[in-house]
């Protein structure tokens, strides 16, 4: 369980006496924000963010790593009111406690320049001023933010990406808009929030019209009573659809994964929940940060088949472009490859095992590409479930007599005429193997 640092504890003791004795962060969140209800996934996110807050902008970290972490956080906050999306949590308080002293020393260019961290600044201002959080801070404790000193306007949100996000998180987006409205007493929060989120881009009435006009000019927002002619963007010619890639196992994004931790699923006896580094870039969809690394949360039905101790700190092979699925309340963003005995005709799979994880070479690094020899190619970003690429190819996944994971095209209906032999699964470091199971199925 993640712990709170001393700065966050002092902030809680000052502002929320009812939670100062609570050591469990998620319970403390519920005590502070009584109207917020957290799902199992959100509780996991709170834990992960508390760990991230202890590392971000650390004085022991090099400048390149600090910039990478801050950039990832800024991207995350560009489409969210709070770290969880719209719900307040103790993670927002921990982030404020960690970054407020840092941002106080930033120049205007660092805060709102072309390469600045607009959304981090907006989030801190929201937390320190919004009635939703109700922090008891003196003016000297707060980060001083002057809307007149916005150096560069926030880059517009990608309309297509924003539309997709709204479609997936409609309820959260609506709640987030209401939350932002509650903080309307702060000019900076309102102005920066309008530029950040498409749903908050409508005009807001400002008591100080002249100040509102300056903020609007700085960040590209509109203020009632200020005429601002909108120019229509020229229509872009439609791109011809990309040619469809030929069907093959190369469409599947197989990578080396490093399990940083694994634990029992809180709502399912047969599942493990693993935190796995798969080499993703900061800000990649369906990822978070844990111990300074970009990770995916992965649910696997291995509980009772592989001891939990054997899941810790090991390298595995992960399927990284399946569409994420929610398994008993936790979103799983990849799949761990494992081998089990092949069923005889008519035999029923009772999931009794044995099961063995597919092991990459010991020297392989997290994120390294894994491929079947002779089937190299660029995988799809996300496999289309309707095309059944995974389902159709997986029947050819097997292990050889030498316990090497492999692909047998003769078992795949669409590839029977390919003329290719069984091909081994490998990385640039060598072959991927199992411990004892020969002639097994891999999935």
Buried (B, 14 or more C-beta within 10 A) or exposed (E): EBEBBEBBBEBBEEBBEEBBEBEBBBEBBBBBBEEBEBBBBBBBBBBBBBBBBBBBBBEEBEEEBBBBBBBBBBBBBBBBBBBBBBBBBBBBBBBBBBBBEBBEEBEBEBBBBEEBBBBBBBBBBBBBBBEBBEBEBEEEBBBEBEBEBBBBBBEEBEEEEBEEBBEEBEEBBEBBBEBBEEBBEBBBBBBBBBBBBBBBBEBBEBEEEEBBBBBBBBBBBBBEEBEEEEEEEEEEEEEEEEEEEEBBBBBBBBBBBBBBBBBEBEEBEBBBBBBBBBBBEBBBEBBBBBBBBBBBBBBBBBBBBBEEEEBEEBBBBBBBBBEBEEBBBBBBBBBBBBBBBBEEEEEEEEEEEEBBBBBBBEEBBBBBBBBBBBBEEEBBEBBEEEEEBBEBBBEBBBBBEEBBBBBBBBBBEBBEEBEBEBBBBBBEBBBBBBEEBBEBBBB
